[in-house]
Amino acid sequence: MPSPNIWYHADVYERENRAQDVDDVIWGYLGSVAPWNGADVVDVGCGAGFHLPRFAATAQSVVGVEPHPPLVRRARERVVGLPSVTVLRGTAQRLPLSDGSADVVHARTAYFFGPGCEAGLREADRVLRPGGALVIVDLDTRVAPYGDWMLADLPRYRPAEVDAFFAAEGFTCRRLVTRWSFPDRRTMEAILRIEFSPRVAARAVVEVLRLNRHRPGSLDLPVGYRVLVRRKPVDLLRPSESSVGRGTLAGS
């Protein structure tokens, strides 16, 4: 399924990535629950590769997996000169990676949105080593105002059902509130217009301006996330996994 925001507006989405979580709340929490220093990391749905250099700074190896060819090209261009990073075309349902080749599988606002993502969960377990972590970062519709805007465009989305699904799948959930900071009004409007329908985007622009009316020169927005973490049990080691080398890839 296409992701219209980044597939069709990659340049604006790049600016959105830079505006998100400016205080590194998510990164700080990820470092505590799934540290990647010296680890083999897979970023599922890596898009244009925005997060790959961050992982590569301390990881042993990083593999970005992305289904959309133009984004694969952008991601590969971004990581030129980073020998520990590889970008492969693939999907969450069929990762182009060997069994037991990763310590951390990370997915941020990509594919793992609730019921229906079971195939991707199985694939993540396949490529993880025993004790490895699957980390899913997704937006939290329970946090206003961004969550309200999401629900206005997704009337069939049921937050409680999504939470129950991931709990039943064995994930812990940590809710975090981050700060998005837009450099100017033009950027803020462009970002909101690729994330929401025209009607909801117009509402969102007005509300962001209202939130910042007493703070001249600021265009900040609180945005909530759910960080879901599940570790592969250490007692599920299969005989074939004992011979799998670290960082082995099935393709390139």
N, C-alpha and C positions, 0 to 999 in steps of 0.2 A: 504494500500500500504506500502511496506517495506521502511525503511529508511536505506539504505546500510551502510552509514557512522557509525552510532551508533549501529545498529543491529549487524553488522558483525565485528566491530572494536571498541568495547566498551572501551577497555583500552586506545587506541590512542585517542578516543573521550574525554575521561576524561582529558587527557593532553591538548587537544584542549580547553576544557572549562576553564582550568586554564590559558591558554595563552590569552584568549579573554578579551577585555575591562578591561585591567589591571588598568586603571585610574578611573574605576567606573563611566564612563560617563552615561551609560544606567541606572545604579542603581540610580544615583543622580536624573536623570530626572523622573524615575518612582516614586520616593519618593515624587516628587512635584506634579505629576498629579493624582496619585492613591495611596496615602499613605495607608500602611497596618498595622500601629500600632493599636493593639487591634482589628483587623479585621479578618474576616473569608476569607481565600484565597484558590483558586483552581488553581493549575498549570497543564494545559492541555498539554499532551505529555511531561511529566516530565522526560522521559528517565530514567537514573540511579539516578535521584533525586538530581542532582548537586545543584540546586537552592533552594531546600526545606529548608535546615538549615538556609539560609539567611532570608527567609521569617519568619521562626519559631522564630527567635531571638526576634521579637517584635509582631508578629501576635497572635491573640487569638487561631486560629486553622489554619492548613494547610492541604489540601488534594492534593496529587499528583495523577494524572490519566494517565495511560500508557497502551497501548494495547499489548506490546510485553512481554510475560511472563519472559524471562531472565532478562529484564530490571526492571520489577516489583520486582523481587527478589533482584536485586542489590540496588534498591531504598529503599526497606524495611530494608536491612542490614545497609544502610547508616544512617537511622533515628532511629535505635535502641537507646533507651535512651532519645528520644524526644517525650514525651507523647502527645504533641499537634499536632503531624503529623501523618497522615494516608495515606497509598498508596493503591490505588484501581486499579484493572485492568478494563479498559474501553476505549471507543473511544470518540473523540470529538463529533461525531454524536449522541452518546447515553451515556451521562455522568451518572454515577451511583450515582446521587445526587438528593436530594429533591428540589422541587420548592422553590425559594427564600431563599436559604441557604448560599449564598456567597455575600461578599462585593466586592471582586476583583477576576476576572478570568484572569489569565496570561497565555500567550502562546508564547514561544520563538522559532523561526525557526521550528515550528511544525504545520502542517495541514493547517493553514490559509494563503494560498499562492495566493489567488485571486479567480476569478470565479470558482465555483464548491464547495466552502466551505460554502454555504448557510445553510446547515443542522447544521453545527457546530455553526454558528452564532445564529441560533434559539435556540440551546441548551444552549449556554452561556446566552442568555437573560432569558431563563426559570429558570436557577439556580441563577441568580443574583437577589438581592433585588432591589427595586426601588431606583435609585440614585447610584447603584453599577456600577463599571467600568469593561469593557472588554478591556484588554491591549494586543496588538499583537506586538511582536518585530520580525522584519524580516530583512534580508540583503537587502541592497540598491544597485541595479545593476548600478546605475548612478555614483557611486564613484569608480574610478580607484585606483589600478589595479584589486582589487578583483572582482569588478563588471564586468570588461572586461572578466576575466576568467570564471565567471558564464555564461555570454552570449555566450562565445565560446562553452560551453558545452550544452547550452539550446537555440538553434537558434530560437525556436518558442516562446520563452518568450517575451512578449510585456510589458515593464515597464509602458508605458502610459496607457494601458488597465487595468493593475492591479491597478494603482493609481486611475483611474476613477471608477473602481468597488468599492473600499473602500470609496471613496468620496460619491458615490451614496448611500452607505449603512450607511452614517452618521458619519463616522470616521474623526477625526482630524489627521493630519500627521505631525510629527516632524522628520526631518532628522538630524541624529547625526553621526559624524565621531569619531570613537574610535581607540584605539591602541592595536593591538595584539603584544605580546612580547614572542618570543620563547627562551627557555633556551639554546638551542644549535641547530646546523644544522641538526642533526639526527632527532630531534623532529619536527623541521619545515618541513622537507621532508616527514616524516611519516604522519603528519596532512594534508598536501596538497595532498598527494596521496590518502587519503580516501575521499577527497572532490571533486576531479576532475578526469577526464579521464587521462590515462597515458600521452597522448600528452600535454594536458593543464597543468597537474601537473609539467611536466618537464619544460615547459615555466615559470610557476609560481616560481619554485625554482630559476631559473636564475634571474628573476626579483626581487625577495626578496634579493638575494645576491647583485644585482646591487644597490638597494635602500640603502643598508647598507655599501656600499664599502668604504665610508669615515668615518665610525663610527665603529672602531675595537671593537669587543666584543659585538656588538649589533645586534640583528636580529628582528627588529620591522617592523610592517606592518600596514598602515592605512586601516581601514575597515569601510565602511558606513552601517548604519542601518536606517530603517524606524520604528518609534514607532507610532502605530496607537491606538487611544483611542476613545471609544464610551461609553457613560453613558446610563443606562436604565432610561427612563423618570420616574419621581416620580409620575406621574398621571396614571400609568398603574397598580396600585395595584389592584389585583383581590381579591375577598372575601376570597378565600382559602389561600391566602398568609398571611392574618392577623394572622393566627393561627400557622404559621410555625415557629418553634423555631430556634434560631441561631445555625448554625453548624450541623443541622440535616442531616444525611446521609441515602441514600436509601439502602445501602449495605455495606459490609466490607469484 
